[in-house]
Amino acid sequence: MSETDRISIRRSTDEDWPKILDLYNALSQDDLEFRFMNLHHLTIDEAKQISELKTRTTFLALKGNTVIGEAALEEDGEISIVVSKEYRAEGVGVSLLTRLIEAAKLSGLKRVKFVCLPSNLQMAWLGAFLGFKLLKHFGMEDEWVLDI
């Protein structure tokens, strides 16, 4: 397996924002709605905020030099994740969320959570697979939690 075939997971750096922006620009409208709970196109400033380590912990999944997934942990324990469509169901999401859960434990958090649309079956499956429980169903949003 060559270096460009291998998928790696690492923390983001401030210089990763262009690769993060590329990932989000390649997402479908449905993917963007699932990630942001509405149709939202990431701006350069938002990509820079995602890559910075000051207010969140962000991990990237890379294939070669291309970002194929991004997952973030906010200070309050809320997590978010996006994986390029071509790499879903290959363990990338599980790897990213596992790293976020480990980071949350190391930071002293006792619970992590995510909110998703009820129609986002992939995220619900991923959360359930990793032990998250559906805490609240708001009609338009579901809140999932994991005590760690």
N, C-alpha and C positions, 0 to 999 in steps of 0.2 A: 504494500500500500504506500503510495507516494504521499508526500507532505500535503499536497493539494487535495487528496482524497480523504484525509483524516478530519474529523470534526473535533474541535477543541472548545473548552469552556474556560473563560478567564474574566477577571474584573475589567470593567471598562476604564479607559483613561480619557482625559480631556481631549485628546487628539482623535478619538474614535467617532466624533459626531458626524463627519461626512458619511461614514459607513452605516451609521444608524439611520441617517436620513435616507440613504439609498435603500435600506431594508424597508422602511415605511413607505417610500415612494413606489415600491414594487408591489405593495399589498393591494388586494382588490377592495372595492367599496364595502363588501360584506365584512372582510377582515378588519377594516378600519372601524366599522360600526361595532363589531364585537370588542375591539380593543378599547375604544373611547366611549362606547355606548351611544354614539351618534356618528354621523359622517364627518370626520375631522381629518384634515391633511396636516401632517406635522410640519412646523416651520423650522427654519434654521435655528432660531433661538431655543425652541423646544428640544431639538436634537442635541444642542449644546448642554441644556439642563439635564437631559437624560444621561449624558456621558460623564458629567461632573460627579465627583464623589462627595460633595459637600453636604447634600441634603438627603441622599439616598445611597443605597448599595445597588449597583447595577452589574449584572453579569451578561456577557455576550457569548453566543455560540458562533463559532467561525468554521467555515470550510475554506481552507487556505487562508486568503486574506479578506474573504467576503463574510460579512455579518449575515447569518441566517436565522438568528434568534436573539432576543433581548428580554431580560427579566429584571425587574426592579423591586426593591424592598424599601418602603418609606419608613420614616422614623416611628410612625404609629402602628407599624405592623402590616399595613396594606401592601399587597403584592400585585404586580401586573406582569403579563408575559405576552410575547408575540413570537411566532415562529413562521418562517417562510413556508408557504403552502407545500413546496416540493420536499420539505424535510419533516413534515408532520407524520406521526405514527412511526417514527424511527428512534424514539427515546430522547430527542432533543429537549422537548418540554419537560419531561421527567427529570433530566439532568439539570436543567436550569432551575426548576423549582426546588429540587433537592439542595442545590447550593444556596438558594435563598433561605431555606429553612435552617440550614446549618449556620448561616450568617446571622439569622434572627436569634438563634440560641446563644451564639457567642456575644451578641449585643445585649443579652439579658431580657429579651422579649419573652413573654409567656404565651402569646397567641399571635398567629398570623391570619390574615383574612383576604378575601377577594370578593368583589362584586361583579356579577356578569349578567347578561341578558339571559332569560330562561331558554331562549333559542340557541344559545351558545353551548351546544351539546359537547363539543370537544373539550371546552374548559371545565364543564361540569364533570365529565368523565375523568379528566386529569386530576381534578381536585379530589374526587371520590377515590381514585386509585391511590393517591398519596395520603388518604385518611381524613381529608376535610369532611366536615358535616355541614349540611344545609341548615343554617341558623334561622334565616328569615326569607320569606318570599314576599316581595313588595308588589307583585303584579308585573311590573316592568323590569324589576331587578331581583336577583337572588344574591343573598350574602352567605358565603361559605367561610367557615372558620376551622382552624386547627390549633388545638392546645398543644404547646411544645414543652 
